[in-house]
């Protein structure tokens, strides 16, 4: 059947039985499409799913491949770490991909994340300004290095504190886009992100996912240049369920949300996320 998604655009969906049949034949895994038009697609990536293919036949299932099964013209622009969930934008066609890539390179893309961290943050807001570099003997870990690290800045704002569980929900706005930046910066404050297997002092509980979600994404429309802001509807639901990690080979439900309205396309100023200059248009800051 077809589901009306936004204006004159349609998204092909399948019944549950048909979806299970396609999954068994490794032909299709559905994803949450948050916004779409003829120039871009924004999808909500589950935790545990690669953004792009990895090395080896067991790492070919990824977000880009799944989206391209439904939309062959969708091209990857940036990445999220496998354990990070949340919003990713893909360009529809090479020109849209290039336009979005330039927006990342020119620091005209804004990202806001939500995370749940260990402990109760003392300050309601603040900035972490610690240079980062790859910890080569312990790759893929990153580390703070005041001598050799690249400038890395993250703003944080407390959303809520839970004294019963001794956890804090925070909004994170990266100013730079270093690998694992948010995870290292929160750990450096003494408040690692829950479920972080690399930087938390205590290993995650079995089945516990990394509680880091790309909750908001803003970018210039690749064709018109209008400001577009897309917000994820799933962040609070996901964070309420520590076991909400994607299981490879299992479908995530299709949720089609309306295209952002004109009001949403003229957002309040959003802190810009800067990709690494030597990484090109395909970047990752989760």
C-alpha positions as a Markdown table, in Angstrom:
| # | Residue | x | y | z |
|---|---|---|---|---|
| 1 | Unk | 0.0 | 0.0 | 0.0 |
| 2 | Unk | 1.0 | 3.6 | -0.2 |
| 3 | Unk | 1.1 | 6.1 | 2.6 |
| 4 | Unk | 0.8 | 9.8 | 2.0 |
| 5 | Unk | 3.9 | 11.4 | 3.5 |
| 6 | Unk | 4.1 | 15.1 | 2.6 |
| 7 | Unk | 2.4 | 17.0 | -0.1 |
| 8 | Unk | 2.7 | 15.2 | -3.4 |
| 9 | Unk | 5.3 | 12.7 | -2.2 |
| 10 | Unk | 4.5 | 9.1 | -1.3 |
| 11 | Unk | 6.4 | 6.4 | 0.6 |
| 12 | Unk | 5.9 | 2.8 | -0.3 |
| 13 | Unk | 5.3 | 0.6 | 2.8 |
| 14 | Unk | 4.5 | -3.0 | 3.2 |
| 15 | Unk | 2.2 | -5.1 | 5.4 |
| 16 | Unk | 3.8 | -6.8 | 8.5 |
| 17 | Unk | 3.7 | -10.2 | 6.8 |
| 18 | Unk | 5.3 | -8.9 | 3.6 |
| 19 | Unk | 8.0 | -7.1 | 5.6 |
| 20 | Unk | 8.8 | -10.2 | 7.5 |
| 21 | Unk | 9.1 | -12.1 | 4.2 |
| 22 | Unk | 11.4 | -9.5 | 2.7 |
| 23 | Unk | 13.6 | -9.5 | 5.8 |
| 24 | Unk | 13.9 | -13.3 | 5.7 |
| 25 | Unk | 15.2 | -12.9 | 2.1 |
| 26 | Unk | 17.5 | -10.0 | 3.2 |
| 27 | Unk | 15.9 | -7.6 | 0.8 |
| 28 | Unk | 14.4 | -5.0 | 3.0 |
| 29 | Unk | 14.5 | -3.6 | 6.5 |
| 30 | Unk | 12.2 | -0.7 | 7.1 |
| 31 | Unk | 13.3 | 2.5 | 8.9 |
| 32 | Unk | 11.5 | 5.5 | 10.4 |
| 33 | Unk | 11.2 | 8.3 | 7.8 |
| 34 | Unk | 10.8 | 11.6 | 9.6 |
| 35 | Unk | 10.8 | 14.1 | 6.7 |
| 36 | Unk | 11.1 | 13.8 | 2.9 |
| 37 | Unk | 10.8 | 15.8 | -0.3 |
| 38 | Unk | 12.3 | 15.6 | -3.8 |
| 39 | Unk | 15.7 | 16.8 | -2.5 |
| 40 | Unk | 16.4 | 15.1 | 0.8 |
| 41 | Unk | 15.3 | 12.4 | 3.2 |
| 42 | Unk | 15.7 | 12.5 | 7.0 |
| 43 | Unk | 15.5 | 9.1 | 8.8 |
| 44 | Unk | 15.7 | 8.1 | 12.4 |
| 45 | Unk | 18.6 | 5.6 | 12.8 |
| 46 | Unk | 18.3 | 3.0 | 15.5 |
| 47 | Unk | 21.2 | 2.3 | 17.8 |
| 48 | Unk | 23.2 | -0.7 | 16.7 |
| 49 | Unk | 22.9 | -0.1 | 13.0 |
| 50 | Unk | 25.8 | 1.1 | 10.9 |
| 51 | Unk | 25.4 | 4.3 | 8.9 |
| 52 | Unk | 27.4 | 3.0 | 5.9 |
| 53 | Unk | 28.8 | -0.5 | 5.0 |
| 54 | Unk | 31.8 | -1.8 | 6.9 |
| 55 | Unk | 34.5 | -4.3 | 6.0 |
| 56 | Unk | 33.3 | -7.8 | 5.6 |
| 57 | Unk | 30.1 | -9.5 | 4.4 |
| 58 | Unk | 28.6 | -9.3 | 8.0 |
| 59 | Unk | 28.8 | -5.5 | 8.0 |
| 60 | Unk | 26.9 | -4.7 | 4.8 |
| 61 | Unk | 23.5 | -4.2 | 6.4 |
| 62 | Unk | 23.4 | -0.4 | 7.1 |
| 63 | Unk | 21.2 | 2.6 | 7.0 |
| 64 | Unk | 22.4 | 3.8 | 3.6 |
| 65 | Unk | 21.7 | 0.4 | 2.0 |
| 66 | Unk | 18.2 | 0.1 | 3.6 |
| 67 | Unk | 17.2 | 3.6 | 2.5 |
| 68 | Unk | 18.4 | 3.0 | -1.1 |
| 69 | Unk | 16.3 | -0.1 | -1.4 |
| 70 | Unk | 13.2 | 2.2 | -1.2 |
| 71 | Unk | 14.9 | 5.4 | -2.6 |
| 72 | Unk | 17.7 | 4.5 | -5.0 |
| 73 | Unk | 18.6 | 8.2 | -5.5 |
| 74 | Unk | 19.4 | 8.6 | -1.7 |
| 75 | Unk | 23.1 | 9.4 | -1.1 |
| 76 | Unk | 24.9 | 9.5 | 2.2 |
| 77 | Unk | 26.1 | 12.9 | 3.5 |
| 78 | Unk | 27.2 | 12.3 | 7.1 |
| 79 | Unk | 27.4 | 9.5 | 9.6 |
| 80 | Unk | 26.4 | 8.6 | 13.2 |
| 81 | Unk | 28.4 | 6.1 | 15.2 |
| 82 | Unk | 26.8 | 2.7 | 15.2 |
| 83 | Unk | 25.8 | 2.9 | 18.8 |
| 84 | Unk | 24.3 | 6.4 | 18.5 |
| 85 | Unk | 20.7 | 6.7 | 17.4 |
| 86 | Unk | 18.9 | 9.6 | 15.8 |
| 87 | Unk | 18.5 | 11.8 | 12.8 |
| 88 | Unk | 20.5 | 11.5 | 9.6 |
| 89 | Unk | 19.8 | 13.4 | 6.3 |
| 90 | Unk | 20.5 | 12.0 | 2.9 |
| 91 | Unk | 20.6 | 13.9 | -0.4 |
| 92 | Unk | 18.4 | 12.7 | -3.2 |
| 93 | Unk | 20.7 | 12.8 | -6.2 |
| 94 | Unk | 24.2 | 14.0 | -6.6 |
| 95 | Unk | 23.4 | 17.7 | -6.7 |
| 96 | Unk | 21.5 | 17.5 | -3.5 |
| 97 | Unk | 24.3 | 15.5 | -1.9 |
| 98 | Unk | 26.9 | 18.0 | -2.9 |
| 99 | Unk | 24.7 | 20.9 | -1.6 |
| 100 | Unk | 24.3 | 19.3 | 1.7 |
| 101 | Unk | 28.0 | 18.3 | 1.8 |
| 102 | Unk | 28.9 | 22.0 | 1.2 |
| 103 | Unk | 26.6 | 23.0 | 4.1 |
| 104 | Unk | 28.5 | 20.7 | 6.4 |
| 105 | Unk | 31.8 | 22.0 | 5.2 |
| 106 | Unk | 30.7 | 25.6 | 5.6 |
| 107 | Unk | 29.4 | 25.1 | 9.1 |
| 108 | Unk | 25.8 | 25.7 | 8.2 |
| 109 | Unk | 24.4 | 22.5 | 9.7 |
| 110 | Unk | 23.2 | 22.4 | 13.3 |
| 111 | Unk | 22.9 | 19.3 | 15.5 |
| 112 | Unk | 21.5 | 18.8 | 18.9 |
| 113 | Unk | 21.8 | 15.6 | 20.8 |
| 114 | Unk | 20.1 | 14.2 | 24.0 |
| 115 | Unk | 22.0 | 11.9 | 26.3 |
| 116 | Unk | 21.5 | 10.3 | 29.7 |
| 117 | Unk | 24.7 | 10.5 | 31.8 |
| 118 | Unk | 25.8 | 8.9 | 35.0 |
| 119 | Unk | 25.6 | 11.0 | 38.1 |
| 120 | Unk | 23.9 | 14.4 | 38.8 |
| 121 | Unk | 25.5 | 17.3 | 37.0 |
| 122 | Unk | 26.1 | 20.2 | 39.4 |
| 123 | Unk | 25.7 | 23.0 | 36.9 |
| 124 | Unk | 22.6 | 23.6 | 34.8 |
| 125 | Unk | 24.7 | 24.4 | 31.7 |
| 126 | Unk | 28.3 | 24.7 | 30.7 |
| 127 | Unk | 30.9 | 24.3 | 28.0 |
| 128 | Unk | 33.5 | 21.6 | 27.6 |
| 129 | Unk | 36.6 | 22.8 | 25.7 |
| 130 | Unk | 39.1 | 19.9 | 25.5 |
| 131 | Unk | 41.2 | 19.1 | 22.5 |
| 132 | Unk | 40.9 | 15.5 | 21.2 |
| 133 | Unk | 43.2 | 13.1 | 19.4 |
| 134 | Unk | 42.9 | 9.4 | 18.4 |
| 135 | Unk | 44.3 | 7.1 | 21.1 |
| 136 | Unk | 46.2 | 5.0 | 18.5 |
| 137 | Unk | 47.2 | 2.0 | 20.7 |
| 138 | Unk | 43.6 | 1.7 | 21.8 |
| 139 | Unk | 41.7 | 2.5 | 18.6 |
| 140 | Unk | 38.9 | 3.5 | 18.1 |
| 141 | Unk | 39.2 | 5.3 | 21.5 |
| 142 | Unk | 39.9 | 9.0 | 21.5 |
| 143 | Unk | 41.6 | 10.9 | 24.2 |
| 144 | Unk | 42.2 | 14.4 | 25.5 |
| 145 | Unk | 45.6 | 15.9 | 24.5 |
| 146 | Unk | 46.4 | 19.5 | 25.2 |
| 147 | Unk | 49.6 | 19.2 | 23.2 |
| 148 | Unk | 48.5 | 17.4 | 20.1 |
| 149 | Unk | 44.7 | 17.3 | 20.1 |
| 150 | Unk | 42.4 | 19.2 | 17.8 |
| 151 | Unk | 40.2 | 22.0 | 19.3 |
| 152 | Unk | 36.9 | 20.4 | 20.4 |
| 153 | Unk | 34.0 | 22.2 | 22.0 |
| 154 | Unk | 30.7 | 21.0 | 23.4 |
| 155 | Unk | 27.9 | 23.0 | 25.0 |
| 156 | Unk | 25.6 | 21.2 | 27.5 |
| 157 | Unk | 22.3 | 22.0 | 29.1 |
| 158 | Unk | 20.6 | 20.0 | 31.8 |
| 159 | Unk | 17.1 | 18.8 | 30.9 |
| 160 | Unk | 16.3 | 16.9 | 34.1 |
| 161 | Unk | 17.9 | 15.1 | 37.0 |
| 162 | Unk | 16.7 | 11.9 | 38.5 |
| 163 | Unk | 18.0 | 11.6 | 42.0 |
| 164 | Unk | 16.5 | 8.1 | 42.4 |
| 165 | Unk | 18.7 | 6.7 | 39.7 |
| 166 | Unk | 21.5 | 9.3 | 40.0 |
| 167 | Unk | 21.3 | 10.1 | 36.3 |
| 168 | Unk | 21.0 | 13.3 | 34.4 |
| 169 | Unk | 19.4 | 13.9 | 31.0 |
| 170 | Unk | 21.3 | 16.6 | 29.0 |
| 171 | Unk | 21.1 | 18.4 | 25.7 |
| 172 | Unk | 24.4 | 18.5 | 23.9 |
| 173 | Unk | 25.4 | 20.9 | 21.1 |
| 174 | Unk | 28.7 | 20.1 | 19.5 |
| 175 | Unk | 30.5 | 23.1 | 18.0 |
| 176 | Unk | 33.1 | 20.8 | 16.5 |
| 177 | Unk | 32.6 | 17.4 | 15.0 |
| 178 | Unk | 35.4 | 15.2 | 16.3 |
| 179 | Unk | 35.1 | 11.4 | 16.5 |
| 180 | Unk | 33.4 | 10.4 | 19.8 |
| 181 | Unk | 33.5 | 14.0 | 20.9 |
| 182 | Unk | 30.4 | 14.0 | 23.0 |
| 183 | Unk | 31.2 | 10.7 | 24.7 |
| 184 | Unk | 34.8 | 11.8 | 25.6 |
| 185 | Unk | 33.7 | 15.2 | 26.8 |
| 186 | Unk | 31.0 | 13.8 | 29.1 |
| 187 | Unk | 33.4 | 11.2 | 30.5 |
| 188 | Unk | 36.0 | 14.0 | 31.1 |
| 189 | Unk | 33.5 | 15.8 | 33.2 |
| 190 | Unk | 33.1 | 12.7 | 35.3 |
| 191 | Unk | 29.6 | 11.9 | 33.9 |
| 192 | Unk | 30.0 | 9.3 | 31.1 |
| 193 | Unk | 27.0 | 8.6 | 28.9 |
| 194 | Unk | 25.0 | 5.6 | 30.1 |
| 195 | Unk | 25.8 | 2.5 | 28.0 |
| 196 | Unk | 29.2 | 3.7 | 26.8 |
| 197 | Unk | 31.4 | 0.6 | 26.5 |
| 198 | Unk | 34.5 | 2.7 | 25.6 |
| 199 | Unk | 34.6 | 5.6 | 28.1 |
| 200 | Unk | 32.4 | 4.6 | 31.1 |
| 201 | Unk | 34.2 | 3.2 | 34.2 |
| 202 | Unk | 31.6 | 0.5 | 34.6 |
| 203 | Unk | 30.7 | -1.7 | 31.6 |
| 204 | Unk | 27.1 | -1.5 | 30.3 |
| 205 | Unk | 24.6 | -3.9 | 31.6 |
| 206 | Unk | 23.7 | -6.7 | 29.2 |
| 207 | Unk | 21.5 | -5.3 | 26.5 |
| 208 | Unk | 21.9 | -1.7 | 27.6 |
| 209 | Unk | 22.4 | 0.6 | 24.7 |
| 210 | Unk | 24.4 | 3.9 | 24.5 |
| 211 | Unk | 21.9 | 6.5 | 25.6 |
| 212 | Unk | 22.9 | 9.1 | 23.0 |
| 213 | Unk | 20.4 | 10.3 | 20.4 |
| 214 | Unk | 20.7 | 12.9 | 17.6 |
| 215 | Unk | 17.4 | 14.7 | 18.5 |
| 216 | Unk | 17.5 | 17.8 | 16.2 |
| 217 | Unk | 19.0 | 18.5 | 12.8 |
| 218 | Unk | 18.9 | 21.9 | 11.0 |
| 219 | Unk | 20.3 | 22.5 | 7.5 |
| 220 | Unk | 19.7 | 24.7 | 4.4 |
| 221 | Unk | 17.3 | 23.1 | 1.9 |
| 222 | Unk | 19.6 | 21.7 | -0.8 |
| 223 | Unk | 17.5 | 23.2 | -3.6 |
| 224 | Unk | 15.9 | 26.4 | -2.2 |
| 225 | Unk | 18.3 | 27.3 | 0.6 |
| 226 | Unk | 15.5 | 27.7 | 3.1 |
| 227 | Unk | 16.2 | 26.8 | 6.7 |
| 228 | Unk | 14.9 | 23.3 | 7.6 |
| 229 | Unk | 14.8 | 22.0 | 11.1 |
| 230 | Unk | 13.7 | 18.4 | 11.9 |
| 231 | Unk | 13.2 | 17.1 | 15.4 |
| 232 | Unk | 13.1 | 13.4 | 16.3 |
| 233 | Unk | 9.9 | 12.2 | 18.0 |
| 234 | Unk | 11.6 | 9.0 | 19.4 |
| 235 | Unk | 14.3 | 10.3 | 21.7 |
| 236 | Unk | 12.3 | 10.3 | 25.0 |
| 237 | Unk | 10.7 | 7.0 | 24.2 |
| 238 | Unk | 14.0 | 5.3 | 23.4 |
| 239 | Unk | 15.7 | 6.7 | 26.5 |
| 240 | Unk | 12.9 | 5.3 | 28.7 |
| 241 | Unk | 13.9 | 1.8 | 27.5 |
| 242 | Unk | 17.5 | 0.9 | 28.1 |
| 243 | Unk | 17.1 | -2.2 | 25.9 |
| 244 | Unk | 16.0 | -0.2 | 22.9 |
| 245 | Unk | 19.1 | -1.2 | 20.8 |
| 246 | Unk | 18.5 | -2.3 | 17.3 |
| 247 | Unk | 19.0 | -6.0 | 16.7 |
| 248 | Unk | 20.7 | -6.6 | 13.3 |
| 249 | Unk | 18.3 | -8.2 | 10.8 |
| 250 | Unk | 15.2 | -7.1 | 12.7 |
| 251 | Unk | 12.9 | -4.4 | 11.3 |
| 252 | Unk | 12.3 | -1.1 | 13.0 |
| 253 | Unk | 8.7 | 0.2 | 12.5 |
| 254 | Unk | 7.9 | 2.7 | 9.8 |
| 255 | Unk | 6.8 | 6.0 | 11.2 |
| 256 | Unk | 6.0 | 8.7 | 8.7 |
| 257 | Unk | 5.9 | 12.2 | 10.1 |
| 258 | Unk | 4.8 | 15.3 | 8.2 |
| 259 | Unk | 7.4 | 17.4 | 6.4 |
| 260 | Unk | 8.4 | 20.4 | 8.4 |
| 261 | Unk | 6.1 | 23.4 | 8.1 |
| 262 | Unk | 7.2 | 26.9 | 7.0 |
| 263 | Unk | 7.2 | 27.8 | 10.7 |
| 264 | Unk | 9.6 | 25.0 | 11.4 |
| 265 | Unk | 11.7 | 26.0 | 8.5 |
| 266 | Unk | 12.5 | 29.3 | 10.1 |
| 267 | Unk | 13.9 | 28.1 | 13.4 |
| 268 | Unk | 15.5 | 30.0 | 16.3 |
| 269 | Unk | 19.3 | 30.2 | 15.8 |
| 270 | Unk | 20.8 | 26.8 | 16.4 |
| 271 | Unk | 24.4 | 26.1 | 17.3 |
| 272 | Unk | 26.3 | 24.9 | 14.3 |
| 273 | Unk | 28.0 | 21.6 | 14.1 |
| 274 | Unk | 31.4 | 21.7 | 12.4 |
| 275 | Unk | 32.7 | 18.6 | 10.7 |
| 276 | Unk | 36.4 | 17.8 | 10.7 |
| 277 | Unk | 38.1 | 19.6 | 7.8 |
| 278 | Unk | 40.0 | 16.6 | 6.7 |
| 279 | Unk | 37.0 | 14.3 | 6.7 |
| 280 | Unk | 35.2 | 15.8 | 3.8 |
| 281 | Unk | 31.5 | 16.1 | 3.6 |
| 282 | Unk | 30.9 | 12.7 | 5.3 |
| 283 | Unk | 31.3 | 13.4 | 9.0 |
| 284 | Unk | 30.5 | 12.0 | 12.4 |
| 285 | Unk | 30.4 | 13.7 | 15.8 |
| 286 | Unk | 28.4 | 11.2 | 17.8 |
